[in-house]
Amino acid sequence: MSSDLPFVEYACEQMSGAGAITFRKMFGEYAVYCDGKVVALVCDNRLFVKPTAAGRAIAGQLAEAPPYQGAKPYLLVGEELDDREWLSNLIRVTGRELPQPKERKKRR
């Protein structure tokens, strides 16, 4: 089952206080970017945030689960999705810990 665009848009709006939030459809699901870094995935209308030390400190007892079969566990955001301030903070600190994306080589 793929995610619904309205759910993706809502999740991105909820975390908009973290920085420049964008999303991109990938393989029927969505990658969520904060300031150019992939910080989360939306799969089956659920929000999975990349795990970092700072993110785990904020997340507390948040469950971890793989967003798709064979993936490493991510932080699974449930009811907390409705708390805009909390979610923006989680995304902000997660993005700060993640490395800058590698530059893509231009195709000829």
N, C-alpha and C positions, 0 to 999 in steps of 0.2 A: 504494500500500500504506500503510495507516495503522499507527501505532505500537501496540504491545501495552501494556496497562496495567501488567503486572508490570515491564516495562522502565522505564517512566516512574517508577514507585514506587522501583525500585532506584536510578535516577539521582538522584532527589530525596533519598533516604536517604544516598547517598554525599556529597552537598553540604550536608547538614544542619548542619554546623559553621559555615556562613557566616552563618546568621541564620534568620529565619522563612521556610521554604521551602514554597511551595504550588504547585499546578499547576491548569490549567484547560484543558479540551478545547475546541479551536477548529478548525473546518473539518476535522475528522477527525484532527487532530494535536494537539499540546499546547504551551501556553506555560508556562514555568516562572518563578515569581516569587520574589524574595528581598526580604523586608521591603517588599512591595507594588510592587516594580519588576520589569518583565519583563527577565530577564537571559539567558534562553536559550529555545530551542525544541527540541522533540523531534519529529523527522520521520523516518519510515521506520526507527524504532528506532535513531536516531543522535542524539547530543546536539550541538547547535549553540549556542555561546555568543556573545552580542553582542560585537563587537570594540570594545575601548577601548585607549588607550595603555598603561595599567597592566596590563590583561589580556594584551596582546601581549608585554609585558616578561616576564611569568610564563610565558606559553605557549611562548616560544622558537620552535622550528621546527614548531609545530603547523600543520597544513594549514588552509587557508581554503576554504570552499565555500558555495554558496547552499543554504539549507535546502529551497527549493522553486523551481520555475522562475520566473524573473523577479526573484528576491530578490537583495539585495546579499550578498556573502560574509560568513559568520560563521566563528568559530573552530570547527573540527570536532574534537571530543574523541573519541579512539579508545581505545586501551588504558589511557590515563590515567584513564579512568572508574573503574577499580578502586582508584586511589590517593585515598582519602577526604580526606586532609589537603591534598594538592595541589589537588584539585578544589574543596574548600571555600575555599581561599585564592583561587583564580581567580575564583570566584563572588563572594566578599566584595569584592575590589578592583574587579571589574566593576561591581557594584552601587553602590559608592561614587562612581564616575565618572558614572553615569547620572543624568539629571535626575529630579526627583520627577514622578510622573504628574500630568497635569492633572486637576483636579476635574471630574467629570461633572455636567452640568446635570440636575436632576431633571425627569423627564417629568411632564406634567400629567395 
